[in-house]
Amino acid sequence: MADLDISAEIRALRNTMESVSAVVNLPRLREEIAALEQQASANDLWDNPENAQKITSALSHKQAQLKRVTDAVNRIDDLEVLVEMANAEQDSATQAEAKRELANLDSVVGALEVQTLLNGEYDERSAVVTIRAGAGGDDATDFAEMLMRMYLRYAEKHGYKTSVLDISYAEGAGIKSSTFEIDAAFAYGNLSVEAGTHRLVRMSPFNSAGKRQTSFAAVEVVPLIEQTDAIDIPDNDIRVDVFRSSGPGGQSVNTTDSAVRITHLPSGIVVSCQNEKSQPQNKASALRVLQSRLLEIRRREEEAQKKQLAGDATASWGDQMRSYVLAPYQMVKDLRTEFEVNNPDAVFDGDLDGFITAGIRWRKAVA
């Protein structure tokens, strides 16, 4: 049996990881983790819950980032040993295992390499995702719920913490809108490429004639606000309304008016939150989402001003960015990157890595 020779592939992985490690700056990252660990061990840490949450969240994110990089380097070392063992023993099963591990590592290292492209001001942040049903009646509201599940499954597959802040259920199927947080390092940088109008084409389950139906849903992604962002919202710029939380069909799930709706009067932005048990908690969460959206508006205005000053006519995202086709054929295609797959079920189950990677690379190329 011939020896397995994947030395060139292993060298390529090592070279890529050297570049990743240089961009991540591992010595600085370890120093930041040590400083945060010292702050997190303080006896009076939780005297200020908001600051404590910020410290522990930052520590968790940076520890996870360090672990991803060091684990990849260790796996490359282990792969080299596995190949040597397989060739020494002339074991075809071990050689096959080494090939599988090479394929897995290629995917992992590729994802880490893409992360080095996320160097925007807010890319390291957690994300607030809002989905709104568009044109298409029951198919659109059903599609909006499918997208919400898709992103929550994506987060679950990656071990990201999620929190659903608000859901507005439709009278028929699905949801009118939903807002949820994805708490993970670089969640915003990754998911920001998902923002835009999504289109679904399928044989409608809500049409008795069984005709093909096209429906739309909008996805908004903003970075989660932090205390240092200094988005000041004067009290007279907002209107706060309280109401009773409800579930599907309007059934009451709370006997007190604990849900909160905040309207930002200058912009018309409306944010609701009903997932917390108390009115003050819901108000705090809603204010945080409102600040995140205002921060994103400010970022877009600054970017537009920069482009205008530079006179740069680069490509734009456009409104319709992805099509999910279930009939007469099966395909999901990103209209910006041309990346496509023929397994919509896997995509709706959260398999978005290919689309996100292609989107990040595309955005970097046209920036």
KEKE-3310 file (N, C-alpha, C; in steps of 0.2 Angstrom, whole numbers, plus 5000, padded with zeros to 4 digits):
npx = (5004:5003:5011:5003:5003:5002:5009:5011:4999:4997:5008:5003:4992:4998:5005:4994:4989:4999:4998:4985:4987:4996:4988:4978:4986:4992:5000:4996:4982:4982:4987:4976:4966:4972:4971:4957:4953:4958:4951:4938:4939:4938:4932:4922:4915:4902:4895:4892:4882:4880:4893:4900:4894:4898:4912:4913:4907:4916:4928:4924:4922:4935:4942:4936:4940:4954:4955:4950:4960:4971:4967:4966:4979:4985:4978:4983:4996:4993:4987:4998:5006:4996:4996:5010:5009:4999:5006:5017:5011:5005:4991:4975:4963:4967:4973:4962:4955:4964:4963:4950:4951:4960:4951:4942:4949:4954:4942:4940:4951:4950:4939:4944:4953:4945:4939:4949:4947:4937:4938:4931:4925:4915:4914:4918:4908:4893:4877:4862:4848:4834:4820:4808:4792:4788:4781:4768:4759:4752:4762:4773:4774:4776:4788:4796:4796:4803:4816:4819:4821:4831:4842:4843:4846:4858:4866:4865:4871:4884:4887:4883:4876:4859:4845:4829:4820:4808:4793:4781:4767:4759:4742:4738:4748:4765:4776:4775:4786:4802:4814:4830:4844:4861:4874:4890:4907:4912:4899:4892:4900:4901:4887:4882:4883:4872:4861:4847:4836:4827:4821:4808:4804:4791:4780:4765:4759:4748:4739:4725:4725:4737:4747:4763:4772:4779:4788:4793:4805:4813:4829:4837:4853:4862:4875:4877:4874:4887:4892:4902:4899:4891:4879:4867:4851:4839:4826:4814:4814:4809:4795:4787:4777:4767:4762:4753:4761:4760:4756:4756:4741:4736:4735:4735:4751:4755:4750:4752:4756:4769:4777:4786:4785:4795:4796:4805:4805:4811:4816:4807:4809:4803:4804:4801:4800:4797:4802:4807:4804:4800:4794:4804:4816:4812:4811:4824:4831:4824:4828:4842:4842:4837:4847:4857:4852:4852:4865:4869:4863:4871:4883:4881:4878:4891:4899:4893:4896:4910:4912:4906:4915:4926:4923:4920:4913:4908:4902:4886:4876:4862:4844:4837:4845:4846:4840:4829:4824:4812:4804:4802:4813:4827:4836:4847:4853:4865:4864:4873:4886:4886:4887:4880:4869:4862:4853:4841:4835:4846:4851:4840:4841:4851:4864:4874:4887:4895:4888:4890:4904:4907:4901:4908:4920:4917:4912:4924:4931:4924:4925)
npy = (4994:5011:5025:5038:5055:5070:5081:5093:5099:5100:5109:5121:5123:5126:5138:5146:5147:5153:5166:5169:5169:5179:5191:5190:5192:5184:5185:5198:5196:5186:5194:5203:5194:5189:5201:5204:5192:5195:5206:5200:5192:5200:5205:5214:5213:5211:5221:5231:5227:5228:5232:5221:5211:5215:5214:5200:5195:5199:5193:5179:5179:5182:5172:5161:5164:5163:5150:5144:5147:5141:5128:5124:5125:5114:5103:5102:5098:5086:5080:5078:5069:5058:5055:5050:5039:5031:5028:5021:5010:5005:5006:5007:5011:5021:5030:5034:5041:5051:5058:5063:5071:5080:5087:5092:5101:5109:5116:5122:5130:5138:5146:5153:5160:5169:5176:5185:5194:5202:5216:5228:5242:5238:5224:5214:5213:5207:5202:5210:5204:5207:5202:5204:5201:5202:5206:5195:5188:5175:5166:5174:5178:5165:5162:5172:5166:5155:5159:5165:5154:5148:5156:5155:5141:5141:5148:5140:5128:5133:5135:5147:5159:5164:5175:5178:5193:5199:5194:5196:5189:5182:5183:5172:5161:5159:5173:5191:5199:5198:5200:5196:5193:5188:5182:5182:5182:5192:5190:5200:5204:5193:5190:5202:5202:5195:5204:5212:5209:5194:5181:5170:5156:5145:5131:5135:5131:5137:5140:5135:5131:5127:5134:5141:5152:5168:5175:5188:5193:5204:5206:5213:5218:5223:5229:5225:5236:5245:5251:5260:5266:5278:5283:5294:5296:5307:5309:5315:5312:5300:5288:5279:5264:5252:5235:5220:5205:5192:5177:5165:5168:5177:5173:5176:5176:5182:5190:5203:5220:5219:5220:5230:5244:5255:5270:5279:5295:5305:5298:5288:5275:5259:5249:5234:5224:5208:5197:5197:5195:5206:5223:5234:5227:5223:5236:5240:5231:5234:5247:5245:5238:5249:5258:5251:5251:5264:5267:5259:5266:5278:5274:5270:5282:5288:5280:5283:5296:5296:5288:5297:5308:5302:5300:5287:5275:5261:5244:5240:5233:5231:5228:5215:5200:5186:5171:5158:5144:5132:5126:5126:5118:5114:5125:5137:5153:5166:5182:5191:5186:5175:5162:5146:5133:5116:5111:5116:5112:5110:5122:5130:5124:5129:5129:5139:5143:5143:5153:5164:5165:5167:5179:5188:5188:5193:5206:5212:5212:5221:5233)
npz = (5000:4996:5003:5012:5006:5011:5014:5008:5008:5022:5025:5019:5027:5039:5035:5033:5046:5052:5047:5051:5065:5067:5063:5073:5084:5095:5107:5112:5114:5124:5134:5136:5140:5152:5159:5159:5166:5179:5182:5182:5194:5204:5221:5222:5210:5205:5211:5202:5191:5177:5172:5176:5168:5156:5157:5159:5148:5138:5142:5140:5126:5121:5126:5119:5106:5107:5110:5098:5089:5094:5096:5082:5078:5086:5081:5068:5071:5077:5066:5057:5065:5064:5051:5050:5058:5051:5039:5044:5049:5038:5037:5031:5035:5045:5037:5029:5039:5042:5030:5031:5042:5037:5028:5036:5044:5034:5032:5044:5046:5035:5039:5050:5043:5036:5046:5049:5040:5045:5051:5054:5063:5071:5070:5079:5088:5097:5089:5084:5077:5066:5059:5046:5039:5022:5006:5001:5009:5019:5015:5016:5029:5035:5029:5035:5048:5045:5042:5054:5062:5055:5057:5071:5072:5066:5075:5086:5081:5081:5094:5100:5111:5112:5112:5112:5109:5105:5097:5084:5081:5066:5060:5053:5047:5053:5057:5059:5063:5071:5084:5089:5099:5096:5105:5103:5100:5085:5080:5074:5063:5055:5053:5047:5034:5030:5029:5021:5008:5007:4996:4993:4984:4980:4979:4985:5001:5006:4997:4988:4975:4973:4967:4961:4972:4976:4989:5001:5013:5025:5032:5045:5052:5066:5076:5093:5106:5116:5132:5130:5119:5119:5114:5116:5121:5123:5135:5131:5118:5116:5116:5128:5129:5138:5138:5137:5137:5124:5116:5102:5092:5100:5113:5130:5139:5150:5165:5168:5164:5157:5145:5134:5123:5114:5106:5095:5093:5084:5073:5071:5073:5080:5094:5102:5117:5125:5132:5145:5162:5170:5169:5170:5166:5153:5147:5148:5139:5127:5126:5124:5111:5103:5104:5098:5085:5082:5082:5071:5061:5062:5059:5046:5040:5042:5034:5021:5019:5019:5007:4998:4999:4995:4982:4977:4967:4971:4971:4977:4990:4987:4986:4985:4990:4991:4985:4988:4982:4980:4971:4953:4955:4966:4975:4983:4981:4982:4976:4975:4977:4969:4975:4978:4983:4982:4991:5000:5012:5021:5022:5028:5040:5046:5040:5035:5033:5021:5013:5021:5022:5009:5007:5015:5009:4997:5000:5005:4994:4986:4993)
capx = (5000:5007:5011:4999:5007:4998:5014:5010:4992:4999:5012:4998:4988:5002:5006:4988:4988:5004:4995:4979:4990:4999:4983:4975:4991:4991:5003:4991:4976:4983:4987:4970:4963:4974:4968:4950:4953:4960:4945:4933:4940:4937:4927:4916:4913:4895:4892:4890:4880:4881:4900:4902:4892:4902:4919:4913:4906:4922:4932:4921:4923:4942:4944:4934:4944:4961:4954:4949:4966:4976:4965:4967:4986:4986:4975:4987:5001:4990:4986:5005:5007:4992:4999:5016:5007:4996:5011:5021:5008:5002:4984:4971:4958:4970:4974:4956:4954:4968:4960:4944:4953:4962:4945:4939:4954:4953:4936:4941:4956:4947:4934:4948:4956:4940:4938:4954:4945:4933:4942:4927:4924:4910:4914:4919:4902:4887:4873:4855:4845:4827:4817:4801:4789:4787:4775:4767:4753:4754:4769:4779:4775:4779:4795:4800:4797:4808:4822:4821:4823:4837:4848:4844:4849:4865:4869:4865:4877:4891:4887:4882:4870:4854:4840:4823:4818:4802:4790:4775:4764:4754:4735:4738:4754:4771:4777:4776:4792:4805:4820:4834:4852:4866:4879:4896:4912:4911:4893:4890:4904:4898:4880:4880:4882:4865:4856:4845:4829:4827:4816:4807:4799:4789:4772:4762:4755:4742:4735:4722:4726:4744:4751:4769:4771:4785:4787:4799:4806:4819:4833:4842:4858:4865:4880:4875:4877:4891:4892:4907:4897:4889:4873:4863:4844:4835:4819:4809:4814:4806:4788:4787:4771:4768:4756:4753:4764:4756:4759:4752:4734:4734:4733:4740:4756:4757:4744:4753:4758:4776:4780:4787:4787:4798:4796:4810:4801:4814:4817:4801:4810:4799:4807:4797:4803:4792:4804:4809:4798:4798:4794:4811:4820:4810:4813:4832:4833:4822:4833:4848:4841:4836:4853:4860:4849:4854:4872:4870:4862:4876:4889:4880:4879:4898:4901:4890:4900:4916:4911:4905:4921:4931:4920:4921:4907:4909:4896:4882:4872:4856:4839:4836:4852:4847:4834:4828:4819:4810:4800:4801:4819:4829:4842:4848:4858:4866:4864:4879:4892:4885:4887:4874:4869:4856:4850:4838:4834:4851:4852:4835:4843:4857:4870:4875:4894:4897:4886:4893:4911:4907:4899:4913:4926:4914:4912:4931:4934:4921:4925)
capy = (5000:5017:5030:5044:5061:5076:5086:5100:5102:5102:5115:5126:5124:5129:5145:5150:5148:5158:5172:5171:5171:5186:5195:5190:5194:5180:5188:5203:5192:5183:5199:5205:5189:5190:5208:5203:5187:5199:5210:5196:5189:5205:5203:5218:5213:5211:5227:5234:5221:5230:5232:5214:5207:5217:5210:5192:5193:5201:5187:5173:5180:5182:5165:5157:5166:5160:5142:5142:5147:5136:5121:5123:5123:5108:5098:5101:5094:5079:5077:5076:5062:5053:5052:5046:5032:5027:5026:5017:5004:5004:5005:5010:5015:5027:5034:5037:5045:5057:5062:5066:5076:5086:5090:5096:5106:5114:5120:5126:5135:5143:5150:5157:5165:5173:5180:5190:5200:5206:5221:5234:5245:5234:5217:5209:5213:5202:5205:5210:5202:5208:5199:5207:5198:5207:5205:5188:5186:5170:5163:5179:5177:5159:5163:5175:5162:5150:5163:5166:5147:5146:5159:5152:5135:5143:5150:5134:5124:5136:5136:5154:5161:5168:5178:5181:5199:5201:5191:5198:5183:5184:5180:5166:5157:5162:5179:5197:5201:5195:5202:5192:5194:5182:5184:5179:5186:5192:5188:5205:5204:5187:5190:5208:5200:5192:5209:5213:5206:5187:5179:5162:5153:5138:5129:5138:5127:5141:5141:5128:5129:5124:5138:5144:5158:5171:5180:5191:5195:5208:5204:5218:5215:5228:5227:5226:5242:5244:5257:5265:5269:5285:5285:5297:5297:5311:5306:5318:5309:5293:5287:5272:5261:5246:5231:5213:5200:5188:5172:5164:5168:5182:5170:5179:5172:5186:5193:5210:5224:5219:5221:5237:5246:5261:5273:5285:5300:5309:5293:5284:5268:5256:5243:5230:5218:5205:5191:5197:5195:5213:5229:5237:5223:5224:5242:5240:5227:5238:5253:5243:5237:5255:5261:5247:5253:5271:5266:5257:5272:5283:5270:5270:5289:5290:5277:5286:5302:5294:5287:5303:5312:5299:5299:5280:5272:5254:5240:5240:5226:5230:5225:5207:5197:5179:5168:5152:5141:5126:5123:5119:5115:5116:5129:5143:5156:5172:5185:5196:5182:5169:5156:5143:5126:5113:5108:5121:5110:5111:5129:5132:5121:5133:5128:5146:5145:5144:5159:5169:5166:5170:5186:5192:5189:5198:5213:5214:5213:5227:5239)
capz = (5000:4995:5008:5011:5006:5011:5017:5005:5011:5029:5025:5017:5033:5044:5033:5034:5053:5054:5045:5056:5072:5066:5063:5079:5088:5101:5114:5115:5116:5130:5139:5137:5144:5159:5162:5161:5172:5185:5184:5184:5200:5210:5225:5221:5203:5204:5213:5196:5186:5169:5170:5177:5162:5150:5158:5159:5141:5134:5143:5136:5119:5119:5128:5114:5100:5108:5109:5091:5085:5097:5094:5075:5077:5089:5077:5063:5074:5078:5059:5055:5068:5062:5044:5051:5061:5046:5034:5047:5050:5032:5039:5026:5039:5048:5031:5028:5045:5041:5024:5034:5047:5033:5025:5042:5046:5029:5033:5051:5045:5031:5043:5054:5039:5034:5052:5049:5036:5049:5055:5054:5069:5076:5068:5085:5092:5096:5084:5085:5071:5066:5053:5045:5033:5017:5002:5000:5013:5023:5013:5018:5037:5036:5027:5040:5054:5043:5042:5061:5064:5052:5061:5078:5071:5064:5081:5090:5078:5083:5101:5102:5115:5109:5116:5108:5113:5103:5091:5083:5077:5061:5062:5050:5048:5054:5061:5056:5064:5077:5085:5094:5100:5095:5109:5102:5096:5078:5077:5069:5057:5051:5051:5044:5026:5029:5029:5015:5006:5005:4992:4993:4978:4981:4979:4991:5005:5008:4991:4987:4968:4972:4962:4964:4976:4978:4995:5003:5020:5026:5037:5048:5057:5069:5082:5100:5109:5122:5136:5128:5112:5120:5111:5121:5119:5128:5137:5127:5111:5115:5120:5131:5130:5140:5136:5140:5133:5121:5111:5096:5092:5105:5120:5135:5143:5156:5168:5170:5158:5158:5139:5133:5117:5114:5099:5095:5089:5078:5068:5070:5075:5086:5097:5107:5120:5130:5134:5152:5167:5173:5164:5169:5162:5146:5145:5147:5133:5122:5125:5121:5104:5100:5104:5093:5078:5081:5081:5065:5057:5062:5055:5038:5038:5041:5028:5015:5019:5017:5000:4994:4999:4991:4975:4975:4965:4972:4970:4983:4991:4984:4990:4985:4990:4991:4983:4991:4977:4982:4965:4951:4956:4973:4975:4986:4978:4984:4970:4975:4977:4965:4979:4978:4985:4980:4997:5004:5019:5025:5023:5032:5046:5049:5037:5032:5033:5014:5011:5025:5020:5002:5008:5018:5004:4992:5003:5006:4987:4983:4997)
cpx = (5004:5006:5006:5003:5003:5002:5013:5004:4993:5003:5007:4994:4992:5004:5000:4987:4993:5001:4989:4982:4993:4994:4979:4979:4990:4994:4998:4985:4977:4984:4980:4966:4965:4971:4961:4949:4954:4954:4939:4933:4940:4931:4920:4913:4906:4891:4889:4888:4881:4888:4902:4900:4896:4909:4918:4911:4912:4927:4930:4923:4930:4945:4942:4938:4951:4960:4953:4955:4971:4974:4966:4975:4988:4983:4979:4993:4999:4989:4993:5007:5003:4994:5005:5014:5003:5001:5015:5018:5004:4994:4979:4966:4961:4971:4968:4954:4958:4966:4954:4946:4956:4957:4942:4943:4954:4948:4937:4946:4954:4943:4938:4951:4951:4939:4943:4952:4940:4936:4938:4927:4920:4910:4914:4913:4897:4882:4866:4851:4837:4825:4810:4798:4787:4780:4774:4762:4756:4761:4774:4780:4778:4786:4799:4801:4803:4815:4824:4824:4830:4843:4849:4847:4857:4869:4870:4871:4884:4892:4886:4876:4865:4849:4835:4820:4811:4799:4783:4772:4759:4747:4734:4744:4760:4771:4777:4783:4795:4812:4824:4841:4855:4872:4885:4901:4912:4904:4890:4894:4902:4891:4878:4880:4876:4859:4854:4838:4830:4821:4815:4802:4798:4782:4769:4758:4748:4737:4732:4723:4733:4748:4758:4769:4778:4783:4793:4799:4813:4822:4838:4846:4861:4870:4876:4878:4881:4891:4896:4905:4894:4884:4868:4856:4840:4828:4814:4809:4811:4799:4788:4779:4772:4761:4757:4756:4759:4759:4755:4745:4732:4733:4738:4744:4758:4751:4746:4756:4766:4780:4781:4788:4789:4798:4801:4807:4805:4815:4811:4803:4806:4803:4802:4801:4798:4795:4806:4803:4795:4798:4801:4816:4819:4812:4820:4834:4830:4826:4840:4848:4840:4842:4857:4858:4852:4861:4874:4869:4868:4882:4887:4880:4886:4901:4899:4894:4907:4917:4910:4911:4926:4929:4921:4914:4908:4902:4892:4878:4866:4850:4838:4843:4852:4840:4834:4822:4818:4806:4801:4808:4821:4836:4842:4854:4859:4867:4870:4885:4892:4886:4880:4875:4862:4852:4847:4837:4839:4852:4847:4837:4849:4863:4872:4883:4897:4895:4889:4901:4912:4905:4904:4919:4923:4914:4919:4933:4931:4922:4930)
cpy = (5006:5022:5036:5051:5067:5082:5093:5103:5104:5108:5121:5128:5128:5137:5149:5152:5153:5165:5174:5173:5177:5192:5196:5192:5191:5183:5194:5201:5189:5188:5202:5200:5189:5196:5207:5198:5191:5203:5206:5193:5194:5204:5207:5218:5214:5217:5232:5229:5222:5229:5225:5210:5209:5214:5203:5190:5194:5195:5181:5174:5179:5175:5160:5158:5163:5152:5140:5142:5141:5129:5119:5121:5116:5102:5097:5097:5087:5076:5074:5069:5057:5050:5048:5039:5028:5024:5021:5010:5001:5002:5010:5014:5021:5032:5038:5042:5052:5061:5066:5072:5082:5090:5095:5102:5111:5119:5125:5132:5141:5148:5155:5162:5170:5178:5186:5196:5204:5211:5228:5236:5241:5227:5212:5209:5208:5206:5205:5209:5204:5206:5202:5203:5204:5205:5197:5184:5180:5167:5168:5178:5170:5159:5166:5171:5157:5153:5164:5159:5146:5150:5157:5145:5136:5144:5144:5129:5126:5137:5143:5155:5165:5170:5181:5187:5200:5197:5194:5193:5186:5181:5173:5162:5161:5168:5185:5200:5198:5199:5198:5194:5187:5185:5180:5183:5186:5190:5194:5205:5199:5188:5197:5207:5197:5198:5211:5209:5199:5185:5172:5161:5146:5137:5130:5133:5130:5142:5135:5126:5126:5128:5140:5151:5161:5176:5182:5192:5199:5206:5210:5216:5222:5226:5229:5232:5240:5251:5262:5269:5276:5287:5288:5298:5301:5308:5309:5316:5302:5293:5280:5270:5254:5242:5224:5208:5195:5183:5171:5164:5173:5180:5174:5174:5176:5190:5200:5213:5225:5221:5228:5239:5254:5264:5279:5290:5304:5304:5289:5276:5265:5250:5240:5225:5215:5199:5191:5197:5201:5218:5233:5233:5223:5231:5243:5237:5231:5244:5251:5242:5244:5259:5258:5250:5260:5271:5264:5262:5277:5280:5271:5277:5291:5287:5280:5293:5301:5292:5293:5308:5309:5298:5292:5277:5264:5251:5241:5234:5226:5228:5218:5204:5190:5176:5160:5148:5134:5122:5128:5115:5117:5119:5135:5147:5164:5176:5190:5192:5176:5162:5153:5135:5123:5109:5113:5119:5111:5118:5132:5129:5124:5132:5134:5147:5147:5151:5165:5171:5169:5178:5191:5193:5194:5205:5216:5216:5220:5234:5244)
cpz = (5000:5001:5007:5011:5006:5015:5014:5008:5019:5030:5024:5023:5038:5042:5034:5041:5055:5053:5050:5063:5072:5067:5070:5084:5095:5107:5117:5117:5122:5136:5141:5141:5151:5162:5164:5166:5179:5187:5186:5191:5206:5214:5224:5214:5201:5208:5208:5191:5179:5168:5171:5171:5156:5151:5157:5151:5137:5135:5140:5129:5117:5121:5122:5108:5101:5107:5102:5088:5088:5096:5087:5074:5080:5084:5071:5065:5074:5071:5056:5058:5066:5055:5045:5053:5055:5041:5037:5048:5044:5033:5035:5030:5043:5043:5029:5033:5044:5035:5027:5038:5043:5030:5030:5044:5040:5030:5039:5049:5040:5034:5047:5049:5037:5040:5052:5045:5040:5054:5055:5062:5074:5074:5074:5089:5092:5091:5087:5078:5071:5059:5052:5039:5028:5013:5001:5005:5018:5022:5016:5026:5039:5034:5032:5046:5052:5044:5050:5064:5061:5055:5068:5078:5070:5071:5086:5088:5080:5090:5104:5106:5111:5114:5112:5112:5111:5097:5091:5078:5072:5063:5059:5052:5050:5058:5057:5057:5070:5078:5090:5094:5099:5099:5108:5099:5089:5075:5072:5063:5053:5048:5047:5036:5025:5028:5022:5014:5004:5001:4992:4987:4979:4979:4985:4995:5008:5003:4988:4980:4967:4968:4966:4966:4977:4984:4997:5011:5021:5032:5039:5053:5060:5075:5088:5103:5115:5126:5134:5122:5113:5115:5116:5118:5124:5129:5133:5119:5110:5119:5122:5132:5133:5138:5138:5135:5130:5117:5105:5097:5097:5112:5125:5139:5149:5158:5170:5163:5158:5151:5138:5126:5117:5107:5100:5090:5083:5072:5066:5071:5081:5088:5102:5111:5125:5133:5142:5156:5170:5168:5164:5165:5154:5143:5144:5141:5127:5120:5122:5113:5100:5099:5098:5086:5077:5079:5074:5060:5056:5058:5048:5036:5037:5035:5021:5014:5016:5009:4996:4994:4995:4983:4972:4973:4965:4971:4977:4984:4988:4988:4991:4984:4990:4989:4985:4986:4979:4976:4960:4952:4963:4972:4980:4983:4980:4977:4970:4974:4972:4968:4979:4980:4983:4985:5002:5011:5023:5027:5028:5039:5049:5046:5032:5031:5026:5012:5015:5023:5013:5002:5010:5013:4999:4994:5003:4999:4984:4987:4995)
residu = (MET:ALA:ASP:LEU:ASP:ILE:SER:ALA:GLU:ILE:ARG:ALA:LEU:ARG:ASN:THR:MET:GLU:SER:VAL:SER:ALA:VAL:VAL:ASN:LEU:PRO:ARG:LEU:ARG:GLU:GLU:ILE:ALA:ALA:LEU:GLU:GLN:GLN:ALA:SER:ALA:ASN:ASP:LEU:TRP:ASP:ASN:PRO:GLU:ASN:ALA:GLN:LYS:ILE:THR:SER:ALA:LEU:SER:HIS:LYS:GLN:ALA:GLN:LEU:LYS:ARG:VAL:THR:ASP:ALA:VAL:ASN:ARG:ILE:ASP:ASP:LEU:GLU:VAL:LEU:VAL:GLU:MET:ALA:ASN:ALA:GLU:GLN:ASP:SER:ALA:THR:GLN:ALA:GLU:ALA:LYS:ARG:GLU:LEU:ALA:ASN:LEU:ASP:SER:VAL:VAL:GLY:ALA:LEU:GLU:VAL:GLN:THR:LEU:LEU:ASN:GLY:GLU:TYR:ASP:GLU:ARG:SER:ALA:VAL:VAL:THR:ILE:ARG:ALA:GLY:ALA:GLY:GLY:ASP:ASP:ALA:THR:ASP:PHE:ALA:GLU:MET:LEU:MET:ARG:MET:TYR:LEU:ARG:TYR:ALA:GLU:LYS:HIS:GLY:TYR:LYS:THR:SER:VAL:LEU:ASP:ILE:SER:TYR:ALA:GLU:GLY:ALA:GLY:ILE:LYS:SER:SER:THR:PHE:GLU:ILE:ASP:ALA:ALA:PHE:ALA:TYR:GLY:ASN:LEU:SER:VAL:GLU:ALA:GLY:THR:HIS:ARG:LEU:VAL:ARG:MET:SER:PRO:PHE:ASN:SER:ALA:GLY:LYS:ARG:GLN:THR:SER:PHE:ALA:ALA:VAL:GLU:VAL:VAL:PRO:LEU:ILE:GLU:GLN:THR:ASP:ALA:ILE:ASP:ILE:PRO:ASP:ASN:ASP:ILE:ARG:VAL:ASP:VAL:PHE:ARG:SER:SER:GLY:PRO:GLY:GLY:GLN:SER:VAL:ASN:THR:THR:ASP:SER:ALA:VAL:ARG:ILE:THR:HIS:LEU:PRO:SER:GLY:ILE:VAL:VAL:SER:CYS:GLN:ASN:GLU:LYS:SER:GLN:PRO:GLN:ASN:LYS:ALA:SER:ALA:LEU:ARG:VAL:LEU:GLN:SER:ARG:LEU:LEU:GLU:ILE:ARG:ARG:ARG:GLU:GLU:GLU:ALA:GLN:LYS:LYS:GLN:LEU:ALA:GLY:ASP:ALA:THR:ALA:SER:TRP:GLY:ASP:GLN:MET:ARG:SER:TYR:VAL:LEU:ALA:PRO:TYR:GLN:MET:VAL:LYS:ASP:LEU:ARG:THR:GLU:PHE:GLU:VAL:ASN:ASN:PRO:ASP:ALA:VAL:PHE:ASP:GLY:ASP:LEU:ASP:GLY:PHE:ILE:THR:ALA:GLY:ILE:ARG:TRP:ARG:LYS:ALA:VAL:ALA)
# end
